[in-house]
Amino acid sequence: MNTPKVTDAGIKRMVSVLLRTGVMISGAVVLCGGILYLKRYGYGHVDYHIFHAQAAVDSRLGRIVRGAIALRSRSIIQLGLLLLIATPIARVAFSLVGFALERDRTYVLVTAIVLMVLLFSLVHGA
């Protein structure tokens, strides 16, 4: 059985593609949401003398996804921002897999700790 060799250069190349793709997709999603927002609300007159409270912004992933599916512009923008936040987390997770395939225990341990810290701070809002 001949398994392909995992190299540092190959991992770096795949990580760079992952980061570029994540940023481009999130940027495109935010752009689409922004265009939709301006299309719906861009022509309204703004009266700065009277405060008009806005509806609460979605704070749960399920609500954001449902809102984006329903083509709510703010939810689409939030989804794009969540994708942008997820990009470096996916990079760390991908690096962890790459280091595990290389059998580099030190980097696996350090990367696993970094991933746990990122996920903990994401979940607990630290």
Secondary structure, DSSP 8 states (H G I E B T S, - for coil): -------HHHHHHHHHHHHHHHHHHHHHHHHHHHHHHHHHHTTS---TTS---------SHHHHHHHHHTT-HHHHHHHHHHHHHHHHHHHHHHHHHHHHHHT-HHHHHHHHHHHHHHHHHHHHT-
